[in-house]
Amino acid sequence: METELANHLLTLSERFCAARELGEATVGRLCAADGRFFSRIREGKTFTAKKYDEVVAWFSSNWPEKADWPESVMRPVPTESAA
């Protein structure tokens, strides 16, 4: 399961970086307050379920309008308190 979630994060990062023409370290700083967040995941480092939820929520809130959300990643449903 953790491998699948790690792949989700890396997919989101790759697509977001391409759509916004930003580097991975910049996106890591924006969504996880860690410029090495995605490189650490690639190296096999772990992350918490809370961090996963926070990062995916950040991507969902900041996703470029003209970019398609990856079908393999469940997109969080915004709540009224988050809006």
N, CA, C and O atoms as a CHARMM CRD file, in Angstrom:
* protein
*
  332
    1    1 MET  N      0.82300  -1.20500   0.00000 PROA 1      0.00000
    2    1 MET  CA     0.00000   0.00000   0.00000 PROA 1      0.00000
    3    1 MET  C      0.85900   1.25800   0.00000 PROA 1      0.00000
    4    1 MET  O      0.57700   2.21100  -0.72700 PROA 1      0.00000
    5    2 GLU  N      1.92000   1.25700   0.82700 PROA 2      0.00000
    6    2 GLU  CA     2.77100   2.44600   0.88800 PROA 2      0.00000
    7    2 GLU  C      3.43100   2.73100  -0.45800 PROA 2      0.00000
    8    2 GLU  O      3.59500   3.88900  -0.84200 PROA 2      0.00000
    9    3 THR  N      3.80800   1.67000  -1.17300 PROA 3      0.00000
   10    3 THR  CA     4.41200   1.84900  -2.49200 PROA 3      0.00000
   11    3 THR  C      3.43100   2.51800  -3.44500 PROA 3      0.00000
   12    3 THR  O      3.80800   3.39500  -4.22200 PROA 3      0.00000
   13    4 GLU  N      2.18000   2.10400  -3.38300 PROA 4      0.00000
   14    4 GLU  CA     1.14600   2.69500  -4.23300 PROA 4      0.00000
   15    4 GLU  C      0.95900   4.17900  -3.90300 PROA 4      0.00000
   16    4 GLU  O      0.86000   5.00900  -4.80700 PROA 4      0.00000
   17    5 LEU  N      0.91300   4.50800  -2.62700 PROA 5      0.00000
   18    5 LEU  CA     0.75100   5.90300  -2.22100 PROA 5      0.00000
   19    5 LEU  C      1.97000   6.73700  -2.62600 PROA 5      0.00000
   20    5 LEU  O      1.82700   7.88300  -3.05400 PROA 5      0.00000
   21    6 ALA  N      3.15200   6.16800  -2.49100 PROA 6      0.00000
   22    6 ALA  CA     4.36900   6.86900  -2.92200 PROA 6      0.00000
   23    6 ALA  C      4.30500   7.14900  -4.42300 PROA 6      0.00000
   24    6 ALA  O      4.67100   8.23300  -4.87500 PROA 6      0.00000
   25    7 ASN  N      3.83900   6.16600  -5.18700 PROA 7      0.00000
   26    7 ASN  CA     3.70000   6.36400  -6.63100 PROA 7      0.00000
   27    7 ASN  C      2.68400   7.45500  -6.94500 PROA 7      0.00000
   28    7 ASN  O      2.86300   8.21400  -7.89800 PROA 7      0.00000
   29    8 HSD  N      1.62600   7.53700  -6.15600 PROA 8      0.00000
   30    8 HSD  CA     0.63500   8.60400  -6.34700 PROA 8      0.00000
   31    8 HSD  C      1.29000   9.97700  -6.15900 PROA 8      0.00000
   32    8 HSD  O      1.09700  10.88400  -6.96900 PROA 8      0.00000
   33    9 LEU  N      2.06100  10.11500  -5.08600 PROA 9      0.00000
   34    9 LEU  CA     2.72000  11.39400  -4.81500 PROA 9      0.00000
   35    9 LEU  C      3.69200  11.76200  -5.93000 PROA 9      0.00000
   36    9 LEU  O      3.74200  12.91400  -6.36100 PROA 9      0.00000
   37   10 LEU  N      4.45200  10.79800  -6.38900 PROA 10     0.00000
   38   10 LEU  CA     5.41700  11.07000  -7.46400 PROA 10     0.00000
   39   10 LEU  C      4.71400  11.41800  -8.76900 PROA 10     0.00000
   40   10 LEU  O      5.17800  12.28200  -9.51300 PROA 10     0.00000
   41   11 THR  N      3.60900  10.75700  -9.05000 PROA 11     0.00000
   42   11 THR  CA     2.83800  11.07400 -10.25300 PROA 11     0.00000
   43   11 THR  C      2.29200  12.49500 -10.17900 PROA 11     0.00000
   44   11 THR  O      2.38700  13.25200 -11.14600 PROA 11     0.00000
   45   12 LEU  N      1.72100  12.85600  -9.03400 PROA 12     0.00000
   46   12 LEU  CA     1.19800  14.21200  -8.86400 PROA 12     0.00000
   47   12 LEU  C      2.30400  15.24100  -9.04000 PROA 12     0.00000
   48   12 LEU  O      2.11700  16.26100  -9.70400 PROA 12     0.00000
   49   13 SER  N      3.44700  14.96700  -8.44400 PROA 13     0.00000
   50   13 SER  CA     4.57100  15.89200  -8.54700 PROA 13     0.00000
   51   13 SER  C      5.02600  16.06200  -9.99200 PROA 13     0.00000
   52   13 SER  O      5.20900  17.18400 -10.46300 PROA 13     0.00000
   53   14 GLU  N      5.20400  14.95900 -10.68500 PROA 14     0.00000
   54   14 GLU  CA     5.67900  15.01700 -12.07100 PROA 14     0.00000
   55   14 GLU  C      4.71400  15.79500 -12.96000 PROA 14     0.00000
   56   14 GLU  O      5.13600  16.63400 -13.75600 PROA 14     0.00000
   57   15 ARG  N      3.42600  15.51600 -12.82400 PROA 15     0.00000
   58   15 ARG  CA     2.44300  16.20000 -13.67400 PROA 15     0.00000
   59   15 ARG  C      2.30100  17.67300 -13.31000 PROA 15     0.00000
   60   15 ARG  O      2.15500  18.52500 -14.18700 PROA 15     0.00000
   61   16 PHE  N      2.34300  17.96900 -12.01500 PROA 16     0.00000
   62   16 PHE  CA     2.23300  19.35300 -11.57300 PROA 16     0.00000
   63   16 PHE  C      3.45300  20.14400 -12.04500 PROA 16     0.00000
   64   16 PHE  O      3.31500  21.25100 -12.56700 PROA 16     0.00000
   65   17 CYS  N      4.63400  19.58100 -11.86300 PROA 17     0.00000
   66   17 CYS  CA     5.86700  20.25100 -12.29400 PROA 17     0.00000
   67   17 CYS  C      5.82300  20.55900 -13.78200 PROA 17     0.00000
   68   17 CYS  O      6.18400  21.65600 -14.20900 PROA 17     0.00000
   69   18 ALA  N      5.37800  19.58600 -14.56900 PROA 18     0.00000
   70   18 ALA  CA     5.30500  19.78600 -16.01700 PROA 18     0.00000
   71   18 ALA  C      4.29100  20.86100 -16.37900 PROA 18     0.00000
   72   18 ALA  O      4.56000  21.70600 -17.23300 PROA 18     0.00000
   73   19 ALA  N      3.13100  20.83600 -15.73800 PROA 19     0.00000
   74   19 ALA  CA     2.06800  21.79900 -16.06000 PROA 19     0.00000
   75   19 ALA  C      2.43800  23.21900 -15.65600 PROA 19     0.00000
   76   19 ALA  O      2.09700  24.17300 -16.35500 PROA 19     0.00000
   77   20 ARG  N      3.12300  23.36100 -14.54900 PROA 20     0.00000
   78   20 ARG  CA     3.47100  24.68700 -14.03100 PROA 20     0.00000
   79   20 ARG  C      4.90100  25.11500 -14.38000 PROA 20     0.00000
   80   20 ARG  O      5.32200  26.23000 -14.07300 PROA 20     0.00000
   81   21 GLU  N      5.64000  24.20300 -15.03000 PROA 21     0.00000
   82   21 GLU  CA     7.03600  24.46900 -15.38700 PROA 21     0.00000
   83   21 GLU  C      7.84900  24.86300 -14.15600 PROA 21     0.00000
   84   21 GLU  O      8.56300  25.86600 -14.15500 PROA 21     0.00000
   85   22 LEU  N      7.72100  24.04300 -13.10600 PROA 22     0.00000
   86   22 LEU  CA     8.45300  24.24300 -11.85800 PROA 22     0.00000
   87   22 LEU  C      9.33200  23.03300 -11.58800 PROA 22     0.00000
   88   22 LEU  O      9.06100  21.93900 -12.08300 PROA 22     0.00000
   89   23 GLY  N     10.37000  23.22800 -10.81400 PROA 23     0.00000
   90   23 GLY  CA    11.23000  22.13000 -10.42000 PROA 23     0.00000
   91   23 GLY  C     10.62600  21.35500  -9.26300 PROA 23     0.00000
   92   23 GLY  O      9.79800  21.86600  -8.50900 PROA 23     0.00000
   93   24 GLU  N     11.06100  20.11400  -9.14200 PROA 24     0.00000
   94   24 GLU  CA    10.55700  19.23000  -8.09200 PROA 24     0.00000
   95   24 GLU  C     10.85100  19.77700  -6.69600 PROA 24     0.00000
   96   24 GLU  O     10.01100  19.67200  -5.80300 PROA 24     0.00000
   97   25 ALA  N     12.02800  20.35500  -6.50300 PROA 25     0.00000
   98   25 ALA  CA    12.37300  20.89500  -5.18200 PROA 25     0.00000
   99   25 ALA  C     11.45600  22.05800  -4.81000 PROA 25     0.00000
  100   25 ALA  O     11.05300  22.18900  -3.65400 PROA 25     0.00000
  101   26 THR  N     11.13100  22.89000  -5.77600 PROA 26     0.00000
  102   26 THR  CA    10.22600  24.01200  -5.52500 PROA 26     0.00000
  103   26 THR  C      8.84700  23.50300  -5.11700 PROA 26     0.00000
  104   26 THR  O      8.25200  23.99700  -4.16000 PROA 26     0.00000
  105   27 VAL  N      8.35400  22.52700  -5.83800 PROA 27     0.00000
  106   27 VAL  CA     7.03500  21.97300  -5.52200 PROA 27     0.00000
  107   27 VAL  C      7.06900  21.28600  -4.15600 PROA 27     0.00000
  108   27 VAL  O      6.11100  21.38500  -3.38900 PROA 27     0.00000
  109   28 GLY  N      8.14900  20.60200  -3.85400 PROA 28     0.00000
  110   28 GLY  CA     8.28400  19.97300  -2.53900 PROA 28     0.00000
  111   28 GLY  C      8.22900  20.98500  -1.41400 PROA 28     0.00000
  112   28 GLY  O      7.60800  20.74300  -0.38000 PROA 28     0.00000
  113   29 ARG  N      8.88700  22.13100  -1.62000 PROA 29     0.00000
  114   29 ARG  CA     8.84300  23.19100  -0.60600 PROA 29     0.00000
  115   29 ARG  C      7.42800  23.74200  -0.45700 PROA 29     0.00000
  116   29 ARG  O      6.98800  24.03900   0.65400 PROA 29     0.00000
  117   30 LEU  N      6.72200  23.87700  -1.56800 PROA 30     0.00000
  118   30 LEU  CA     5.37200  24.44000  -1.51500 PROA 30     0.00000
  119   30 LEU  C      4.36700  23.49800  -0.85700 PROA 30     0.00000
  120   30 LEU  O      3.54900  23.93400  -0.04600 PROA 30     0.00000
  121   31 CYS  N      4.42100  22.23000  -1.19500 PROA 31     0.00000
  122   31 CYS  CA     3.37200  21.31600  -0.73500 PROA 31     0.00000
  123   31 CYS  C      3.72700  20.56300   0.54200 PROA 31     0.00000
  124   31 CYS  O      2.83500  20.10400   1.25400 PROA 31     0.00000
  125   32 ALA  N      5.02700  20.43000   0.84200 PROA 32     0.00000
  126   32 ALA  CA     5.41600  19.62700   2.00400 PROA 32     0.00000
  127   32 ALA  C      6.42800  20.33900   2.89600 PROA 32     0.00000
  128   32 ALA  O      6.90600  19.76200   3.87200 PROA 32     0.00000
  129   33 ALA  N      6.75400  21.57900   2.57200 PROA 33     0.00000
  130   33 ALA  CA     7.75600  22.34200   3.32400 PROA 33     0.00000
  131   33 ALA  C      9.09400  21.60200   3.37300 PROA 33     0.00000
  132   33 ALA  O      9.80900  21.65000   4.37400 PROA 33     0.00000
  133   34 ASP  N      9.42100  20.91100   2.25900 PROA 34     0.00000
  134   34 ASP  CA    10.64100  20.11500   2.19000 PROA 34     0.00000
  135   34 ASP  C     11.06100  19.98900   0.73200 PROA 34     0.00000
  136   34 ASP  O     10.43200  19.26300  -0.03800 PROA 34     0.00000
  137   35 GLY  N     12.10700  20.68300   0.35700 PROA 35     0.00000
  138   35 GLY  CA    12.58700  20.64700  -1.01400 PROA 35     0.00000
  139   35 GLY  C     13.06400  19.28000  -1.46400 PROA 35     0.00000
  140   35 GLY  O     13.15800  19.03100  -2.66600 PROA 35     0.00000
  141   36 ARG  N     13.36600  18.39800  -0.54400 PROA 36     0.00000
  142   36 ARG  CA    13.82200  17.05300  -0.90000 PROA 36     0.00000
  143   36 ARG  C     12.72900  15.99600  -0.70400 PROA 36     0.00000
  144   36 ARG  O     13.00800  14.80000  -0.78300 PROA 36     0.00000
  145   37 PHE  N     11.50800  16.42000  -0.45300 PROA 37     0.00000
  146   37 PHE  CA    10.41400  15.49100  -0.15700 PROA 37     0.00000
  147   37 PHE  C     10.28700  14.39300  -1.21000 PROA 37     0.00000
  148   37 PHE  O     10.23600  13.21200  -0.86700 PROA 37     0.00000
  149   38 PHE  N     10.23600  14.76600  -2.47300 PROA 38     0.00000
  150   38 PHE  CA    10.01200  13.77600  -3.52400 PROA 38     0.00000
  151   38 PHE  C     11.26100  12.93900  -3.79800 PROA 38     0.00000
  152   38 PHE  O     11.14800  11.75200  -4.10300 PROA 38     0.00000
  153   39 SER  N     12.42600  13.52700  -3.69700 PROA 39     0.00000
  154   39 SER  CA    13.64000  12.72300  -3.87700 PROA 39     0.00000
  155   39 SER  C     13.78500  11.71700  -2.74400 PROA 39     0.00000
  156   39 SER  O     14.26600  10.60600  -2.96800 PROA 39     0.00000
  157   40 ARG  N     13.38400  12.08000  -1.54600 PROA 40     0.00000
  158   40 ARG  CA    13.42000  11.13800  -0.42000 PROA 40     0.00000
  159   40 ARG  C     12.45900   9.96900  -0.65700 PROA 40     0.00000
  160   40 ARG  O     12.79100   8.82100  -0.36000 PROA 40     0.00000
  161   41 ILE  N     11.28900  10.25500  -1.18200 PROA 41     0.00000
  162   41 ILE  CA    10.33400   9.18400  -1.48200 PROA 41     0.00000
  163   41 ILE  C     10.93600   8.23500  -2.51000 PROA 41     0.00000
  164   41 ILE  O     10.83500   7.01600  -2.37100 PROA 41     0.00000
  165   42 ARG  N     11.56000   8.79400  -3.53700 PROA 42     0.00000
  166   42 ARG  CA    12.19800   7.97500  -4.56400 PROA 42     0.00000
  167   42 ARG  C     13.30300   7.09400  -3.97600 PROA 42     0.00000
  168   42 ARG  O     13.55900   5.99600  -4.47100 PROA 42     0.00000
  169   43 GLU  N     13.95400   7.58200  -2.92100 PROA 43     0.00000
  170   43 GLU  CA    15.02100   6.83100  -2.24600 PROA 43     0.00000
  171   43 GLU  C     14.46000   5.77200  -1.29900 PROA 43     0.00000
  172   43 GLU  O     15.22000   5.01100  -0.70200 PROA 43     0.00000
  173   44 GLY  N     13.14400   5.72100  -1.15800 PROA 44     0.00000
  174   44 GLY  CA    12.52000   4.71200  -0.30600 PROA 44     0.00000
  175   44 GLY  C     12.19900   5.17700   1.09500 PROA 44     0.00000
  176   44 GLY  O     11.80700   4.36900   1.93700 PROA 44     0.00000
  177   45 LYS  N     12.35600   6.46500   1.36400 PROA 45     0.00000
  178   45 LYS  CA    12.00700   6.98900   2.69100 PROA 45     0.00000
  179   45 LYS  C     10.49800   6.95700   2.87000 PROA 45     0.00000
  180   45 LYS  O      9.73900   7.00100   1.90100 PROA 45     0.00000
  181   46 THR  N     10.08300   6.88000   4.10900 PROA 46     0.00000
  182   46 THR  CA     8.66000   6.78500   4.40200 PROA 46     0.00000
  183   46 THR  C      8.05200   8.16100   4.68700 PROA 46     0.00000
  184   46 THR  O      8.75600   9.16200   4.82000 PROA 46     0.00000
  185   47 PHE  N      6.74200   8.17300   4.77400 PROA 47     0.00000
  186   47 PHE  CA     5.98700   9.38200   5.10500 PROA 47     0.00000
  187   47 PHE  C      4.75800   8.92400   5.87700 PROA 47     0.00000
  188   47 PHE  O      4.37200   7.75700   5.81700 PROA 47     0.00000
  189   48 THR  N      4.15800   9.83900   6.58900 PROA 48     0.00000
  190   48 THR  CA     2.96300   9.48600   7.37100 PROA 48     0.00000
  191   48 THR  C      1.70500   9.61100   6.51000 PROA 48     0.00000
  192   48 THR  O      1.69800  10.27200   5.47200 PROA 48     0.00000
  193   49 ALA  N      0.65300   8.95900   6.97200 PROA 49     0.00000
  194   49 ALA  CA    -0.63900   9.08100   6.30000 PROA 49     0.00000
  195   49 ALA  C     -1.10500  10.53900   6.34400 PROA 49     0.00000
  196   49 ALA  O     -1.70200  11.03800   5.39000 PROA 49     0.00000
  197   50 LYS  N     -0.82700  11.20800   7.45500 PROA 50     0.00000
  198   50 LYS  CA    -1.20800  12.62000   7.58700 PROA 50     0.00000
  199   50 LYS  C     -0.49100  13.47000   6.53900 PROA 50     0.00000
  200   50 LYS  O     -1.10700  14.33400   5.91500 PROA 50     0.00000
  201   51 LYS  N      0.80600  13.23000   6.34500 PROA 51     0.00000
  202   51 LYS  CA     1.56900  13.99500   5.35600 PROA 51     0.00000
  203   51 LYS  C      1.04600  13.70600   3.95200 PROA 51     0.00000
  204   51 LYS  O      0.92000  14.61800   3.13400 PROA 51     0.00000
  205   52 TYR  N      0.74300  12.44500   3.67300 PROA 52     0.00000
  206   52 TYR  CA     0.17100  12.08700   2.37300 PROA 52     0.00000
  207   52 TYR  C     -1.10500  12.89500   2.12800 PROA 52     0.00000
  208   52 TYR  O     -1.25500  13.52100   1.07900 PROA 52     0.00000
  209   53 ASP  N     -2.01900  12.88000   3.09600 PROA 53     0.00000
  210   53 ASP  CA    -3.28200  13.60200   2.95800 PROA 53     0.00000
  211   53 ASP  C     -3.05000  15.09800   2.76200 PROA 53     0.00000
  212   53 ASP  O     -3.71700  15.72400   1.93900 PROA 53     0.00000
  213   54 GLU  N     -2.11900  15.66900   3.50400 PROA 54     0.00000
  214   54 GLU  CA    -1.82300  17.09800   3.38600 PROA 54     0.00000
  215   54 GLU  C     -1.29700  17.43800   1.99100 PROA 54     0.00000
  216   54 GLU  O     -1.72700  18.41800   1.38200 PROA 54     0.00000
  217   55 VAL  N     -0.37100  16.63000   1.49400 PROA 55     0.00000
  218   55 VAL  CA     0.24400  16.89700   0.18800 PROA 55     0.00000
  219   55 VAL  C     -0.78700  16.72900  -0.93400 PROA 55     0.00000
  220   55 VAL  O     -0.86200  17.56500  -1.83500 PROA 55     0.00000
  221   56 VAL  N     -1.57700  15.65900  -0.88200 PROA 56     0.00000
  222   56 VAL  CA    -2.59300  15.45100  -1.91200 PROA 56     0.00000
  223   56 VAL  C     -3.63000  16.57900  -1.86100 PROA 56     0.00000
  224   56 VAL  O     -4.07600  17.05200  -2.90600 PROA 56     0.00000
  225   57 ALA  N     -4.01200  17.00400  -0.67800 PROA 57     0.00000
  226   57 ALA  CA    -4.95700  18.11900  -0.55200 PROA 57     0.00000
  227   57 ALA  C     -4.36300  19.39700  -1.13700 PROA 57     0.00000
  228   57 ALA  O     -5.06600  20.16400  -1.79500 PROA 57     0.00000
  229   58 TRP  N     -3.07300  19.63000  -0.90100 PROA 58     0.00000
  230   58 TRP  CA    -2.41900  20.81500  -1.46800 PROA 58     0.00000
  231   58 TRP  C     -2.45800  20.75500  -2.99100 PROA 58     0.00000
  232   58 TRP  O     -2.81300  21.73200  -3.65000 PROA 58     0.00000
  233   59 PHE  N     -2.08800  19.59300  -3.54600 PROA 59     0.00000
  234   59 PHE  CA    -2.13500  19.45300  -5.00500 PROA 59     0.00000
  235   59 PHE  C     -3.54300  19.70500  -5.52200 PROA 59     0.00000
  236   59 PHE  O     -3.71900  20.41900  -6.50900 PROA 59     0.00000
  237   60 SER  N     -4.54100  19.13600  -4.87400 PROA 60     0.00000
  238   60 SER  CA    -5.91100  19.29900  -5.32300 PROA 60     0.00000
  239   60 SER  C     -6.32900  20.77000  -5.31900 PROA 60     0.00000
  240   60 SER  O     -6.98300  21.23300  -6.25400 PROA 60     0.00000
  241   61 SER  N     -5.95800  21.49500  -4.28100 PROA 61     0.00000
  242   61 SER  CA    -6.32200  22.91500  -4.17200 PROA 61     0.00000
  243   61 SER  C     -5.57300  23.80300  -5.15800 PROA 61     0.00000
  244   61 SER  O     -6.06100  24.86700  -5.53600 PROA 61     0.00000
  245   62 ASN  N     -4.38500  23.36300  -5.57400 PROA 62     0.00000
  246   62 ASN  CA    -3.53500  24.19000  -6.42800 PROA 62     0.00000
  247   62 ASN  C     -3.36900  23.62800  -7.83300 PROA 62     0.00000
  248   62 ASN  O     -2.52800  24.10400  -8.59500 PROA 62     0.00000
  249   63 TRP  N     -4.16000  22.62400  -8.18100 PROA 63     0.00000
  250   63 TRP  CA    -3.99800  21.94700  -9.46700 PROA 63     0.00000
  251   63 TRP  C     -4.31900  22.89400 -10.62000 PROA 63     0.00000
  252   63 TRP  O     -5.33700  23.58500 -10.58500 PROA 63     0.00000
  253   64 PRO  N     -3.46300  22.93500 -11.63900 PROA 64     0.00000
  254   64 PRO  CA    -3.72000  23.81600 -12.79300 PROA 64     0.00000
  255   64 PRO  C     -5.01800  23.43100 -13.51000 PROA 64     0.00000
  256   64 PRO  O     -5.27900  22.25200 -13.74600 PROA 64     0.00000
  257   65 GLU  N     -5.80700  24.41400 -13.84400 PROA 65     0.00000
  258   65 GLU  CA    -7.10900  24.17600 -14.46200 PROA 65     0.00000
  259   65 GLU  C     -7.01100  23.40100 -15.77100 PROA 65     0.00000
  260   65 GLU  O     -7.87300  22.57700 -16.07300 PROA 65     0.00000
  261   66 LYS  N     -5.97500  23.66100 -16.53900 PROA 66     0.00000
  262   66 LYS  CA    -5.86800  23.02700 -17.85800 PROA 66     0.00000
  263   66 LYS  C     -5.18400  21.66900 -17.81700 PROA 66     0.00000
  264   66 LYS  O     -5.03800  21.02500 -18.85600 PROA 66     0.00000
  265   67 ALA  N     -4.76500  21.22300 -16.65000 PROA 67     0.00000
  266   67 ALA  CA    -4.10300  19.92300 -16.52500 PROA 67     0.00000
  267   67 ALA  C     -5.09600  18.89200 -15.99800 PROA 67     0.00000
  268   67 ALA  O     -5.91300  19.18700 -15.12600 PROA 67     0.00000
  269   68 ASP  N     -5.01500  17.69000 -16.53600 PROA 68     0.00000
  270   68 ASP  CA    -5.88400  16.61100 -16.07100 PROA 68     0.00000
  271   68 ASP  C     -5.30600  15.99900 -14.80100 PROA 68     0.00000
  272   68 ASP  O     -4.10600  15.73700 -14.71400 PROA 68     0.00000
  273   69 TRP  N     -6.16700  15.77600 -13.82500 PROA 69     0.00000
  274   69 TRP  CA    -5.77800  15.07500 -12.59700 PROA 69     0.00000
  275   69 TRP  C     -5.54200  13.61000 -12.96900 PROA 69     0.00000
  276   69 TRP  O     -6.34200  13.04000 -13.71100 PROA 69     0.00000
  277   70 PRO  N     -4.48200  12.99100 -12.48300 PROA 70     0.00000
  278   70 PRO  CA    -4.20800  11.58700 -12.82800 PROA 70     0.00000
  279   70 PRO  C     -5.34600  10.66300 -12.38500 PROA 70     0.00000
  280   70 PRO  O     -5.79600  10.72500 -11.24100 PROA 70     0.00000
  281   71 GLU  N     -5.79900   9.81800 -13.29000 PROA 71     0.00000
  282   71 GLU  CA    -6.91000   8.91300 -12.99400 PROA 71     0.00000
  283   71 GLU  C     -6.56600   7.91500 -11.90100 PROA 71     0.00000
  284   71 GLU  O     -7.45100   7.44700 -11.18300 PROA 71     0.00000
  285   72 SER  N     -5.28600   7.58500 -11.76900 PROA 72     0.00000
  286   72 SER  CA    -4.87800   6.57000 -10.79100 PROA 72     0.00000
  287   72 SER  C     -4.88300   7.09300  -9.35500 PROA 72     0.00000
  288   72 SER  O     -4.74200   6.31300  -8.41300 PROA 72     0.00000
  289   73 VAL  N     -5.04300   8.40300  -9.18200 PROA 73     0.00000
  290   73 VAL  CA    -4.98500   9.01900  -7.85200 PROA 73     0.00000
  291   73 VAL  C     -6.36000   9.56000  -7.48200 PROA 73     0.00000
  292   73 VAL  O     -6.93700  10.37700  -8.20000 PROA 73     0.00000
  293   74 MET  N     -6.87400   9.08800  -6.34400 PROA 74     0.00000
  294   74 MET  CA    -8.17400   9.59000  -5.88800 PROA 74     0.00000
  295   74 MET  C     -8.00800  11.05300  -5.46300 PROA 74     0.00000
  296   74 MET  O     -7.13800  11.39100  -4.66100 PROA 74     0.00000
  297   75 ARG  N     -8.85400  11.89300  -6.01300 PROA 75     0.00000
  298   75 ARG  CA    -8.79400  13.31700  -5.67500 PROA 75     0.00000
  299   75 ARG  C     -9.70400  13.58900  -4.48500 PROA 75     0.00000
  300   75 ARG  O    -10.86200  13.17200  -4.47900 PROA 75     0.00000
  301   76 PRO  N     -9.18400  14.29000  -3.47400 PROA 76     0.00000
  302   76 PRO  CA   -10.02800  14.58500  -2.31000 PROA 76     0.00000
  303   76 PRO  C    -11.18800  15.49700  -2.68300 PROA 76     0.00000
  304   76 PRO  O    -11.06400  16.37600  -3.53600 PROA 76     0.00000
  305   77 VAL  N    -12.30000  15.26800  -2.03100 PROA 77     0.00000
  306   77 VAL  CA   -13.47700  16.10400  -2.23100 PROA 77     0.00000
  307   77 VAL  C    -13.35300  17.27500  -1.28000 PROA 77     0.00000
  308   77 VAL  O    -13.21000  17.08300  -0.07300 PROA 77     0.00000
  309   78 PRO  N    -13.40700  18.50100  -1.81600 PROA 78     0.00000
  310   78 PRO  CA   -13.29600  19.66000  -0.91700 PROA 78     0.00000
  311   78 PRO  C    -14.47200  19.71800   0.04600 PROA 78     0.00000
  312   78 PRO  O    -15.61200  19.43600  -0.32400 PROA 78     0.00000
  313   79 THR  N    -14.17800  20.08600   1.27800 PROA 79     0.00000
  314   79 THR  CA   -15.23400  20.26800   2.27000 PROA 79     0.00000
  315   79 THR  C    -15.52100  21.75600   2.39600 PROA 79     0.00000
  316   79 THR  O    -14.72200  22.59000   1.97200 PROA 79     0.00000
  317   80 GLU  N    -16.64700  22.07600   2.97200 PROA 80     0.00000
  318   80 GLU  CA   -17.00300  23.49100   3.11800 PROA 80     0.00000
  319   80 GLU  C    -16.00700  24.23300   3.98500 PROA 80     0.00000
  320   80 GLU  O    -15.71900  25.40300   3.73200 PROA 80     0.00000
  321   81 SER  N    -15.47700  23.57400   5.00400 PROA 81     0.00000
  322   81 SER  CA   -14.51500  24.24000   5.89000 PROA 81     0.00000
  323   81 SER  C    -13.19900  24.49600   5.19500 PROA 81     0.00000
  324   81 SER  O    -12.47000  25.41000   5.58000 PROA 81     0.00000
  325   82 ALA  N    -12.86500  23.68800   4.15100 PROA 82     0.00000
  326   82 ALA  CA   -11.61700  23.87800   3.42500 PROA 82     0.00000
  327   82 ALA  C    -11.78600  24.92700   2.33700 PROA 82     0.00000
  328   82 ALA  O    -10.79200  25.46300   1.84700 PROA 82     0.00000
  329   83 ALA  N    -13.00200  25.22900   1.95300 PROA 83     0.00000
  330   83 ALA  CA   -13.25700  26.16800   0.86400 PROA 83     0.00000
  331   83 ALA  C    -13.17100  27.59100   1.30700 PROA 83     0.00000
  332   83 ALA  O    -13.36200  28.50100   0.50100 PROA 83     0.00000
